[in-house]
Amino acid sequence: MFVGTYHSGLTRSGALFCVRSLGQLLLGMAALALFSGVAVAQTTTQYTITDAGVANDITAATSCASPLVQNFSVPTSYSVSDVDIGVIATHSWRGDMRITLQSPLGTRVQVVTGSGGDSGDNFDVRLNDSGTQVVNTDPATGNHNTAAPLYDNNFIPDNALSAFNGENSAGTWRLEICDIFPGADDGNFLRADLFLTDTPASYADLSINKTVSNASPANATSITYTLTVSNAASSPSSATGIAVTDLLPLGVTYTSDDGGGAYNNGSGIWTVGTLTPGSSTSLNIVATVAVTSGTTIINAAEITASSIVDIDSTVGNGANGEDDYDTASFTVTGTRVAGTPPSLTGACSIANQIIFDWDSNSWTSGDLSNNYALAGIGTIDWTVSSPGIFVNDASFGGQSPSLSNANNGGFAGTQLSLHQYLDFANQSQTATTVIDLPTAVPGVQFTVFDIDFAANDFADKLTVTGRFNGATVIPTLTNGVANYVVGNVAIGDAGSGGTSGNGNVVVTFLSPVDEITIVYGNHTTAPSVPDGQAIAIHDITFCAPQTTFSVMKISSVISDPVSIVDGTSIPKSIPGAIMEYCILISNTGSATATDIVATDNFTGSYTYIAESMQSRTNCNAAGTAEDDDASDAGEGDGVTASVIGTLLTTNIAALGPAESAALTFRVTVD
């Protein structure tokens, strides 16, 4: 937090700006103003250096042995609890820059090592242990904007700034900048900001430690996660209202828990309670491994609530460099092999399978919807949507979505597939493909190519669901070598080339489905800003729609001439009694049946009661009166019935999947 007191500044020769503001940083370059504000426990002070515009001052040094030096002069003495450093410079191939910060006590932290891996131009970064990703690990961030607003990028330093925590602020803080390949690229320092947060009067030093009982368990075996939360003995205060969030990841299934506090396995929240200085408490979470061999599962836990400020961490900010955040991982034993998908013959015979082949269809590059007439099924509608950017790349069929064979899953020949090449702005964005069928089919199978992983780039995540008459249908997903499957989700965790089958995932529905939804995005192992990534949806095999009929006939006695009318006696099937019959016809198949005819010959000692027939959706629902003449005039429900002698005939215009029709009629017992 920031508290308003004052804002003063000098030019580069004096090289100091100090800002304290309420709610936001005040970034004036040379003005002097006075602010008032309320006092709170913790204050962040900003010190600013600006450059007069010396050309190529970063590359002027012959090596990092003689770097460009900028000094922050901090006149006030207080104990530092947090340090951030912001740097703005023009520089081609910023990955060559090395930046080091040194405290007045001589502690040195190389916050940017100069990996050389980021080829983007310019550097506009606030380095913060609670940043979004490690600095210079994602070339896809492009060229930085060195103009206002300042510090569009909030990145984690290569080495933690927490090394300065607890030191005294007063004195000279030295900033060193150099180019690890001097003379290769030009660079000019523009601005730097040092953010120092003081130590509050009342605080706790909370931390969490997370372990797993077995780092290499077998599939279907039990593991135990142990979480320990501590309040350091050096803390001046107790912390109350402590809560930890540990939502078990895909690949493990909750079994039980024990220990201090209370754990909710649905929300993943562990209510810890109160910790006095020097105390700790632990929780054991027992879970079952439910993932394929060779899969590494990472589980994170973080302190997400506390009544008091944590001296070296911010609760609930998701920063994995802080001590209130910890992970534990295991790798399932065995070498992963591609799984064997279930046979579609479990839903239909080969003779009843219909193939939708992309090689025989077209898709205009960039289109987000299309429809195709498929013999035996009807018109299939496809729609694709995403808030991410669909990439235009000629090698992948042009503007995505497009038909391409760049990703062919190791299949021979051209094998065109619907290719989706996307650049997501963040880890949570997805692309959704919906396949809407005109009628339900009893089974479906298809392959999605290239579900894989690239470090600091992307981590493919594929989720597939179906619908049948509005109800959710879960398919079986079968993994490849470069991915693992948990339920109806496949996650990439190894690399796979576009022409390799290692990234294949086979999707199989063995029960009726009339809509398929494919959601493609990133797992939590992807960077916060993923790079471009792609999948391809291959040909689809459908089971031909089928109808399956069941017929049930039930009877009940309505009245007899002897039983008491008030119902205290049960009517019997005796002469003069009135009986009601119900014929229920149900379609349990996946296709719509039309022009259905059903007959019933009620021979025996019965006499049909004229115009007693009613059509219904089931035997109990209120019905529509039928007129005995096989006409639907004035009825409009698609059901007609007629009686000739003892033969009753029912005609049903159409009966869809999971639909039923009932006909009731009455007779008198002779």
For each residue, the residues with C-beta under 8 A, 3 or more apart:
1: 40 42 43 44
2: 19 20 21 22 23 24 25 43 44
3: 20 21 22 37 38 39 40 43
4: 20 21 22 35 36 37
5: 20 35 36 37
6: 18 20 33 34 35
7: 17 18 19 20 21 26 28 31 32 33 34 35
8: 16 17 18 32
9: 16 17 18 28 29 30 31 32 48
10: 13 14 15 16 17
11: 14 15 30 50 52
12: 15 49 50 51 52
13: 10
14: 10 11 73
15: 10 11 12 49 50 70 71 72 73
16: 8 9 10 47 48 49 72 73
17: 7 8 9 10 28 29 46 47 48 49 50 193
18: 6 7 8 9 45 46 47 48
19: 2 7 25 26 27 45 46 48
20: 2 3 4 5 6 7 35 37 43 44 45 46
21: 2 3 4 7 24 25 26 35 37
22: 2 3 4 35 37 38
23: 2
24: 2 21
25: 2 19 21 46
26: 7 19 21 33 35
27: 19 48 148 150
28: 7 9 17 31 33
29: 9 17 48 50
30: 9 11
31: 7 9 28
32: 7 8 9
33: 6 7 26 28
34: 6 7
35: 4 5 6 7 20 21 22 26
36: 4 5
37: 3 4 5 20 21 22
38: 3 22
39: 3
40: 1 3 43
41: 200 201 202 203 309
42: 1 81 197 198 199 200 203 309
43: 1 2 3 20 40 197 198
44: 1 2 20 82 195 196 197 198
45: 18 19 20 76 195 196 197 198
46: 17 18 19 20 25 193 194 195
47: 16 17 18 72 73 74 173 193 194 195 196
48: 9 16 17 18 19 27 29 191 192 193 194
49: 12 15 16 17 70 71 72 175 191 192 193
50: 11 12 15 17 29 190 191
51: 12 54 57 188 189 190 191
52: 11 12
53: 188
54: 51 57 188 189
55: 188
56: 59 60 186 187 188
57: 51 54 60 68 187 188 189
58: 61 68 89 91 97 177 178 179 186 187 188 189
59: 56 179 182 183 184 185 186 187
60: 56 57 68
61: 58 64 65 66 67 68 178 179 182
62: 65 66 182
63: 66 178 182
64: 61 67 98 114 176 178 179 180
65: 61 62
66: 61 62 63 178
67: 61 64 98 100 176 177 178
68: 57 58 60 61 176 177 178 189
69: 174 175 176
70: 15 49 174 175 177 189 192
71: 15 49 172 173 174 175
72: 15 16 47 49 172 173 174 175 192 194
73: 14 15 16 47 171 172
74: 47 104 169 170 171 172 173 194 196
75: 170
76: 45 169 170
77: 168 169 170
78: 168 169 170 198 199
79: 166 167 168 169 198 199
80: 83 164 165 166 167 168 169 196 197 198 199
81: 42 165 166 197 198 199 200 203 311 312
82: 44 129 161 162 165 195 196 197 312
83: 80 101 161 162 164 165 194 195 196 197
84: 126 127 128 161 193 194 195
85: 99 101 111 126 127 157 161 175 192 193 194 195
86: 125 126 127 150 151 191 192 193 195
87: 99 123 125 127 175 177 189 191 192
88: 123 124 146 150 151 190 191 192
89: 58 94 97 122 123 146 177 187 188 189 190
90: 121 122 146 186 187 188 190
91: 58 94 96 97 121 122 123 179 185 186 187 188
92: 121 185 186 187
93: 96 116 118 119 120 121 184 185
94: 89 91 97 118 120 121 122 123 136 144
95: 114 115 116 117 118 119 120 136
96: 91 93 114 116 179 180 181 184 185
97: 58 89 91 94 112 114 123 177 178 179 180 187
98: 64 67 110 112 113 114 176 177 178 179 180
99: 85 87 110 111 112 127 175 176 177
100: 67 108 109 110 111 175 176
101: 83 85 108 109 111 161 164 173 174 175 176 194
102: 106 107 108 109 173 174 175 176
103: 106 107 108 164 167 171 173
104: 74 167 168 169 170 171 172 173
105: 167 168 171
106: 102 103
107: 102 103 163 164 167
108: 100 101 102 103
109: 100 101 102 157 159 160 161 163 164
110: 98 99 100 113 158 159
111: 85 99 100 101 127 135 157 158 159 161
112: 97 98 99 127 135 136 157 158
113: 98 110 158 159
114: 64 95 96 97 98 178 179 180
115: 95 118 136 158
116: 93 95 96 180 181
117: 95 136 137 139
118: 93 94 95 115 136 137 138 139 141
119: 93 95 139
120: 93 94 95 139 141 142 143 144
121: 90 91 92 93 94 143 144
122: 89 90 91 94 143 144 145 146
123: 87 88 89 91 94 97 144
124: 88 144 145 146 150 151 152 153
125: 86 87 135 144 151 153 154 155
126: 84 85 86 131 151 153 154 155 193 195
127: 84 85 86 87 99 111 112 131 135 155 156 157 161
128: 84 131 154 155 156 157 161
129: 82 156 157 160 161 162 319 321 322
130: 156 314 317 319 321 322
131: 126 127 128 134 135 154 155 156 157 319
132: 154 155 156 528 529
133: 137 138 155 156 527 528 529
134: 131 137 155 156 157 158 456
135: 111 112 125 127 131 155 156 157 158
136: 94 95 112 115 117 118 155 158
137: 117 118 133 134 456 527
138: 118 133 141 456 457 527 529 531
139: 117 118 119 120 142 531
140: 423 529 530 531 532
141: 118 120 138 144 153 529
142: 120 139
143: 120 121 122
144: 94 120 121 122 123 124 125 141 152 153
145: 122 124 152
146: 88 89 90 122 124 190
147:
148: 27
149: 152
150: 27 86 88 124 191 193
151: 86 88 124 125 126 154 193
152: 124 144 145 149
153: 124 125 126 141 144
154: 125 126 128 131 132 151
155: 125 126 127 128 131 132 133 134 135 136
156: 127 128 129 130 131 132 133 134 135 319 321
157: 85 109 111 112 127 128 129 131 134 135 160 161
158: 110 111 112 113 115 134 135 136
159: 109 110 111 113 163
160: 109 129 157 163 321
161: 82 83 84 85 101 109 111 127 128 129 157 164
162: 82 83 129 165 312 321 322
163: 107 109 159 160
164: 80 83 101 103 107 109 161 167
165: 80 81 82 83 162 311 312
166: 79 80 81 199
167: 79 80 103 104 105 107 164
168: 77 78 79 80 104 105 171
169: 74 76 77 78 79 80 104 196 198
170: 74 75 76 77 78 104
171: 73 74 103 104 105 168
172: 71 72 73 74 104
173: 47 71 72 74 101 102 103 104 194
174: 69 70 71 72 101 102
175: 49 69 70 71 72 85 87 99 100 101 102 192 194
176: 64 67 68 69 98 99 100 101 102
177: 58 67 68 70 87 89 97 98 99 189
178: 58 61 63 64 66 67 68 97 98 114 182
179: 58 59 61 64 91 96 97 98 114 182 183 184 185 187
180: 64 96 97 98 114 116
181: 96 116 184 185
182: 59 61 62 63 178 179
183: 59 179
184: 59 93 96 179 181
185: 59 91 92 93 96 179 181
186: 56 58 59 90 91 92
187: 56 57 58 59 89 90 91 92 97 179
188: 51 53 54 55 56 57 58 89 90 91
189: 51 54 57 58 68 70 87 89 177 192
190: 50 51 88 89 90 146
191: 48 49 50 51 86 87 88 150
192: 48 49 70 72 85 86 87 88 175 189
193: 17 46 47 48 49 84 85 86 126 150 151
194: 46 47 48 72 74 83 84 85 101 173 175
195: 44 45 46 47 82 83 84 85 86 126
196: 44 45 47 74 80 82 83 169
197: 42 43 44 45 80 81 82 83
198: 42 43 44 45 78 79 80 81 169
199: 42 78 79 80 81 166 203 311
200: 41 42 81 203 309 311
201: 41 236
202: 41 236 237 308 309
203: 41 42 81 199 200 235 236 237 308 309 310 311
204: 231 232 235 237 238 239 275 277 306 308 309 310 311
205: 231 232 234 235 310 311 312
206: 229 230 231 232 239 242 275 303 306 310 313 315 323 324
207: 229 230 232 313 323 324
208: 227 228 229 230 244 301 302 303 323 324 325 326
209: 227 228 230 326
210: 225 226 227 228 246 299 300 301 326 327 328
211: 225 226 328
212: 215 223 224 225 226 299 328 329 330
213: 223 224 225 226
214: 217 221 223 330
215: 212 329 330 331
216: 330 331 332 333
217: 214 221 222 223 289 330 332 333
218: 221 289 332 333 334
219: 289 290 291 292 293 332 334
220: 288 289 290
221: 214 217 218 288 289
222: 217 255 286 287 288 289
223: 212 213 214 217 252 286 287 288 289 330
224: 212 213 284 285 286 287
225: 210 211 212 213 246 284 285 287 299 301 328
226: 210 211 212 213 282 283 284 285
227: 208 209 210 244 246 270 282 283 285 301
228: 208 209 210 280 281 282
229: 206 207 208 242 244 272 275 280 281 282 303
230: 206 207 208 209 275 279 280
231: 204 205 206 235 238 239 275 276 277 278 279 280
232: 204 205 206 207 235 277 278
233: 277 278
234: 205 277
235: 203 204 205 231 232 238 239 277 278 311
236: 201 202 203 277
237: 202 203 204 277 308
238: 204 231 235 274 275 276 277 308
239: 204 206 231 235 242 274 275 306 307 308 310
240: 273 274 306 307 308
241: 273 274 305 306 307
242: 206 229 239 272 273 274 275 303 305 306 307
243: 269 270 271 272 303 304 305 306
244: 208 227 229 269 270 272 283 301 302 303 304
245: 267 268 269 270 301 302 304 316
246: 210 225 227 263 268 270 285 299 300 301 302
247: 267 268
248: 252 253 254 265 268 285 287 299
249: 252 297 298 299 524
250: 291 297 486 487 489 491
251: 289 290 291 295 297 484 486
252: 223 248 249 287 288 289 290 291 297 299
253: 248 287 288 290
254: 248 257 265 285 286 287
255: 222 286 287 288
256: 285 286
257: 254 263 265 283 284 285 286
258: 283 284
259: 263 281 282 283 284
260: 272 273 281 282 283
261: 270 271 272 273 281 283
262: 270 271
263: 246 257 259 269 270 271 283 285
264: 267 268 269 270 271
265: 248 254 257 268 285
266:
267: 245 247 264
268: 245 246 247 248 264 265
269: 243 244 245 263 264 304
270: 227 243 244 245 246 261 262 263 264 283
271: 243 261 262 263 264
272: 229 242 243 244 260 261 275 281
273: 240 241 242 260 261 281
274: 238 239 240 241 242
275: 204 206 229 230 231 238 239 242 272 279 280 281
276: 231 238 279
277: 204 231 232 233 234 235 236 237 238
278: 231 232 233 235
279: 230 231 275 276
280: 228 229 230 231 275
281: 228 229 259 260 261 272 273 275
282: 226 227 228 229 259 260
283: 226 227 244 257 258 259 260 261 263 270
284: 224 225 226 257 258 259
285: 224 225 226 227 246 248 254 256 257 263 265
286: 222 223 224 254 255 256 257
287: 222 223 224 225 248 252 253 254 255
288: 220 221 222 223 252 253 255
289: 217 218 219 220 221 222 223 251 252 297 330 332
290: 219 220 251 252 253 486
291: 219 250 251 252 295 297 332 484 485 486
292: 219 295 332 336 339 479 484 485
293: 219 332 333 334 335 336 337
294: 331 332 334 335 336 484
295: 251 291 292 331 332 336 484 493
296: 329 330 331 332 493
297: 249 250 251 252 289 291 329 330 331 332
298: 249 327 328 329 525
299: 210 212 225 246 248 249 252 327 328 329
300: 210 246 320 325 326 327
301: 208 210 225 227 244 245 246 325 326 327
302: 208 244 245 246 315 316 318 324 325 326
303: 206 208 229 242 243 244 306 310 313 315 316 324 325
304: 243 244 245 269 315 316
305: 241 242 243 315 316
306: 204 206 239 240 241 242 243 303 309 310 315
307: 239 240 241 242
308: 202 203 204 237 238 239 240
309: 41 42 200 202 203 204 306
310: 203 204 205 206 239 303 306 313 314 315 324
311: 81 165 199 200 203 204 205 235
312: 81 82 162 165 205 322 323
313: 206 207 303 310 319 322 323 324 325
314: 130 310 317 319 322 324
315: 206 302 303 304 305 306 310 324
316: 245 302 303 304 305
317: 130 314 322
318: 302 325
319: 129 130 131 156 313 314 322 325
320: 300 325 327
321: 129 130 156 160 162 325
322: 129 130 162 312 313 314 317 319 325
323: 206 207 208 312 313 326
324: 206 207 208 302 303 310 313 314 315
325: 208 300 301 302 303 313 318 319 320 321 322
326: 208 209 210 300 301 302 323
327: 210 298 299 300 301 320
328: 210 211 212 225 298 299
329: 212 215 296 297 298 299
330: 212 214 215 216 217 223 289 296 297
331: 215 216 294 295 296 297
332: 216 217 218 219 289 291 292 293 294 295 296 297
333: 216 217 218 293
334: 218 219 293 294
335: 293 294
336: 292 293 294 295 479 481 484
337: 293 481
338: 478 479 480 481 501 502 504
339: 292 478 479 480 485 506
340: 478
341: 445 476 478 506 508
342: 346 476 478 508 510
343: 346
344: 347 348 353 443 444 445 508 510 541 543
345: 348 349 350
346: 342 343 443 510
347: 344 442 443 509 510 511 543
348: 344 345 352 353 442 443 543 544 546
349: 345 352 353
350: 345 353
351:
352: 348 349 543 544 546
353: 344 348 349 350 541 542 543 544
354: 374 375 376 377 541 542 543 544
355: 539 540 541 542
356: 361 372 374 380 539 540 541 542
357: 360 361 539
358: 361 363 403 416 417 418 538 539
359: 414 415 416 539
360: 357
361: 356 357 358 372
362: 403
363: 358 367 370 401 402 403 418
364: 367 370
365: 397 398 399 400 401 402 403
366: 390 392 398 399 400 401 402
367: 363 364 370 401
368: 383 384 385 401
369: 381 382 383 384
370: 363 364 367 381 382
371: 379 380 381 382
372: 356 361 379 380 382
373: 378 379 380
374: 354 356 377 378 379 380 542
375: 354
376: 354 544 545
377: 354 374 380 437 438 439 441 542 544 545
378: 373 374 437 438 439
379: 371 372 373 374 438
380: 356 371 372 373 374 377 435 436 437 438
381: 369 370 371 434 435 436
382: 369 370 371 372 418 433 434 435 436
383: 368 369 433 434 436
384: 368 369 401 420 431 432 433
385: 368 431 432
386: 390 422 429 430 431 432
387: 425 429
388: 422 423 424 425 429 430 431
389: 422 423 424 425
390: 366 386 399 400 401 420 421 422
391: 396 400 421 422 423 532 534
392: 366 398 399 400
393: 396 397 398 400 421
394: 397 398
395: 406
396: 391 393 400 402 404 406 407 419 421 534
397: 365 393 394 400 402 403 404 406 419
398: 365 366 392 393 394 402
399: 365 366 390 392 402
400: 365 366 390 391 392 393 396 397 419 420 421 422 534
401: 363 365 366 367 368 384 390 418 419 420
402: 363 365 366 396 397 398 399 418 419
403: 358 362 363 365 397 416 417 418 419
404: 396 397 407 416 417 419 536
405: 408 414 415 416 417
406: 395 396 397 419 498 536
407: 396 404 417 419 449 450 498 499 534 535 536
408: 405 411 414 415 417 449 498 499 536
409: 415 417 447 449 450 500 501 503 504 536 538
410: 499 500 501 502 504
411: 408 415 501 538
412: 415
413:
414: 359 405 408
415: 359 405 408 409 411 412 538
416: 358 359 403 404 405
417: 358 403 404 405 407 408 409 449 536 537 538 539
418: 358 363 382 401 402 403 433 536 537
419: 396 397 400 401 402 403 404 406 407 534 535 536
420: 384 390 400 401 431 433 520 534 535 536 537
421: 390 391 393 396 400 532 533 534
422: 386 388 389 390 391 400 431 520 532 533 534
423: 140 388 389 391 530 531 532 533
424: 388 389 427 429 430 521 522 530 533
425: 387 388 389 429 529
426: 429 528 529 530
427: 424 521 522 524 526 527 528 529 530
428: 521 522
429: 386 387 388 424 425 426 521 522
430: 386 388 424 519 520 521
431: 384 385 386 388 420 422 519 520 521
432: 384 385 386 517 518 519 520
433: 382 383 384 418 420 517 518 519 520 537
434: 381 382 383 515 516 517 518
435: 380 381 382 515 516 517 518 540
436: 380 381 382 383 514 515
437: 377 378 380 440 441 513 514 515 516 542
438: 377 378 379 380
439: 377 378 514 545 590 591 592 657
440: 437 468 469 512 513 514 545 590 591 657
441: 377 437 444 512 513 514 542 543 544 545 590 591
442: 347 348 511 512 543 545 546 589 590
443: 344 346 347 348 508 509 510 511 512 513 542 543
444: 344 441 466 475 507 508 509 513 516 540 541 542 543
445: 341 344 506 507 508 509 540 541
446: 506 507 537 538 539 540 541
447: 409 504 505 506 507 538 539
448: 451 462 490 504 505 507 518 535 536 537 538
449: 407 408 409 417 498 503 504 535 536 537 538
450: 407 409 460 496 498 503 504 534 535 536
451: 448 460 462 480 482 483 490 491 492 496 503 504 505 535
452: 460 482 483 492 493 494 495 496 502 503
453: 458 459 460 482 483 492 493 494 495 525
454: 457 458 459 495 531 533
455:
456: 134 137 138 527
457: 138 454 526 527 530 531 533
458: 453 454 492 522 526 527 530 531 532 533
459: 453 454 491 492 493 522 523 524 525 526 530
460: 450 451 452 453 483 490 491 492 503 520 522 523 533 535
461: 489 490 491 492 520 521 522 523
462: 448 451 477 483 489 490 491 505 518 519 520 535
463: 488 489 518 519
464: 475 477 488 507 516 517 518 519
465: 472 473 474 475 488 516 517
466: 444 472 473 474 475 509 513 515 516 517
467: 470 471 472 473 513 514 515 516 517
468: 440 471 473 511 512 513 514 515 590 657 658
469: 440 514 657 658
470: 467
471: 467 468
472: 465 466 467
473: 465 466 467 468 509 511 512 513
474: 465 466 487 488
475: 444 464 465 466 488 507 508 509
476: 341 342 507 508 509 510
477: 462 464 485 487 488 489 490 505 506 507 508
478: 338 339 340 341 342 485 505 506 507 508
479: 292 336 338 339 483 484 485 490 505
480: 338 339 451 483 496 501 502 503 504 505
481: 336 337 338 494 496 501 502 503
482: 451 452 453 492 493 494 495 496 500 502 503
483: 451 452 453 460 462 479 480 490 491 492 493 494 503 505
484: 251 291 292 294 295 336 479 490 491 493
485: 291 292 339 477 478 479 489 490 491 505
486: 250 251 290 291 489 491
487: 250 474 477
488: 463 464 465 474 475 477
489: 250 461 462 463 477 485 486
490: 448 451 460 461 462 477 479 483 484 485 505
491: 250 451 459 460 461 462 483 484 485 486 523 525
492: 451 452 453 458 459 460 461 482 483 496 503 523
493: 295 296 452 453 459 482 483 484 525
494: 452 453 481 482 483 502
495: 452 453 454 482
496: 450 451 452 480 481 482 492 500 502 503
497: 500 502
498: 406 407 408 449 450 534
499: 407 408 410
500: 409 410 482 496 497 503
501: 338 409 410 411 480 481 504
502: 338 410 452 480 481 482 494 496 497
503: 409 449 450 451 452 460 480 481 482 483 492 496 500
504: 338 409 410 447 448 449 450 451 480 501
505: 447 448 451 462 477 478 479 480 483 485 490
506: 339 341 445 446 447 477 478
507: 444 445 446 447 448 464 475 476 477 478 518
508: 341 342 344 443 444 445 475 476 477 478
509: 347 443 444 445 466 473 475 476 513 516
510: 342 344 346 347 443 476
511: 347 442 443 468 473
512: 440 441 442 443 468 473 589 590 657
513: 437 440 441 443 444 466 467 468 473 509 516 590
514: 436 437 439 440 441 467 468 469 590 657
515: 434 435 436 437 466 467 468
516: 434 435 437 444 464 465 466 467 509 513
517: 432 433 434 435 464 465 466 467
518: 432 433 434 435 448 462 463 464 507 537
519: 430 431 432 433 462 463 464
520: 420 422 430 431 432 433 460 461 462 535
521: 424 427 428 429 430 431 461
522: 424 427 428 429 458 459 460 461 526 530 533
523: 459 460 461 491 492 526
524: 249 427 459
525: 298 453 459 491 493
526: 427 457 458 459 522 523 530
527: 133 137 138 427 456 457 458 530 531
528: 132 133 426 427
529: 132 133 138 140 141 425 426 427
530: 140 423 424 426 427 457 458 459 522 526 527 533
531: 138 139 140 423 454 457 458 527
532: 140 391 421 422 423 458
533: 421 422 423 424 454 457 458 460 522 530
534: 391 396 400 407 419 420 421 422 450 498
535: 407 419 420 448 449 450 451 460 462 520
536: 404 406 407 408 409 417 418 419 420 448 449 450
537: 417 418 420 433 446 448 449 518 540
538: 358 409 411 415 417 446 447 448 449
539: 355 356 357 358 359 417 446 447
540: 355 356 435 444 445 446 537
541: 344 353 354 355 356 444 445 446
542: 353 354 355 356 374 377 437 441 443 444
543: 344 347 348 352 353 354 441 442 443 444 546 590
544: 348 352 353 354 376 377 441 591
545: 376 377 439 440 441 442 589 590 591 592
546: 348 352 442 543 589 590 591
547: 587 589 590 591 592 593 655
548: 587 588 589
549: 585 586 587 588 589 593 596
550: 585 586 588
551: 583 584 585 586 598
552: 583 584 586
553: 581 582 583 584 600
554: 581 582 584 619
555: 579 580 581 582
556: 579 580
557: 560 570 571 572 573 577 578 579
558: 571 577 578 579 580 666
559: 563 565 571 577 578
560: 557 563 571 572 573 574 576 577 578
561: 574 576 577
562: 572 574
563: 559 560 569 570 571 572
564: 567 568 569
565: 559
566:
567: 564
568: 564
569: 563 564
570: 557 563
571: 557 558 559 560 563 577
572: 557 560 562 563 577
573: 557 560 577 579 669
574: 560 561 562 577 669
575: 669 670
576: 560 561 668 669
577: 557 558 559 560 561 571 572 573 574 668 669
578: 557 558 559 560 609 666 667 668 669
579: 555 556 557 558 573 606 666 667 668 669
580: 555 556 558 664 665 666
581: 553 554 555 600 602 664 665 666 667
582: 553 554 555 619 662 663 664
583: 551 552 553 598 600 650 662 663 664
584: 551 552 553 554 618 619 660 661 662
585: 549 550 551 596 598 650 652 655 660 661 662
586: 549 550 551 552 659 660
587: 547 548 549 592 593 655 656 657 658 659 660
588: 548 549 550 657 658
589: 442 512 545 546 547 548 549 593 657
590: 439 440 441 442 468 512 513 514 543 545 546 547 657
591: 439 440 441 544 545 546 547 657
592: 439 545 547 587 654 655 656 657
593: 547 549 587 589 596 654 655
594: 653 654 655
595: 651 653
596: 549 585 593 651 652 653 654 655
597: 649 650 651 652
598: 551 583 585 649 650 652 663
599: 647 648 649 650
600: 553 581 583 647 648 650
601: 646 647 648
602: 581 606 608 646 648 667
603: 646
604:
605: 669 670
606: 579 602 667 668 669 670
607: 667 668 670
608: 602 612 643 646 648 665 666 667
609: 578 612 665 666 667 668
610: 628
611: 625 626 627 628
612: 608 609 664 665 666
613: 625 626 628 641 643 648 663 664 665
614: 623 624 625 626 663 664 665
615: 623 624 626 635 637 639 641 650 661 662 663
616: 619 620 621 622 623 624 661 662 663 664
617: 621 659 660 661 662
618: 584 621 660 662
619: 554 582 584 616 662 664
620: 616
621: 616 617 618 662
622: 616
623: 614 615 616 662 664
624: 614 615 616 635 637 639
625: 611 613 614 635
626: 611 613 614 615 635 639 640 641 663
627: 611 631 633 634 635
628: 610 611 613 641 642 643
629: 642
630: 640 641 642 649 651
631: 627 640
632: 635 636 637 638 639 640
633: 627
634: 627
635: 615 624 625 626 627 632 639 640
636: 632
637: 615 624 632
638: 632 652 653 654
639: 615 624 626 632 635 650 651 652 653 661 663
640: 626 630 631 632 635 650 651
641: 613 615 626 628 630 648 649 650 651 663 665
642: 628 629 630 648 649
643: 608 613 628 647 648 649 665
644: 647 649
645:
646: 601 602 603 608
647: 599 600 601 643 644
648: 599 600 601 602 608 613 641 642 643 663 665
649: 597 598 599 630 641 642 643 644
650: 583 585 597 598 599 600 615 639 640 641 661 663
651: 595 596 597 630 639 640 641
652: 585 596 597 598 638 639 655 661
653: 594 595 596 638 639
654: 592 593 594 596 638
655: 547 585 587 592 593 594 596 652 659 660 661
656: 587 592 659
657: 439 440 468 469 512 514 587 588 589 590 591 592
658: 468 469 587 588
659: 586 587 617 655 656
660: 584 585 586 587 617 618 655
661: 584 585 615 616 617 639 650 652 655
662: 582 583 584 585 615 616 617 618 619 621 623
663: 582 583 598 613 614 615 616 626 639 641 648 650
664: 580 581 582 583 612 613 614 616 619 623
665: 580 581 608 609 612 613 614 641 643 648
666: 558 578 579 580 581 608 609 612
667: 578 579 581 602 606 607 608 609
668: 576 577 578 579 606 607 609
669: 573 574 575 576 577 578 579 605 606
670: 575 605 606 607
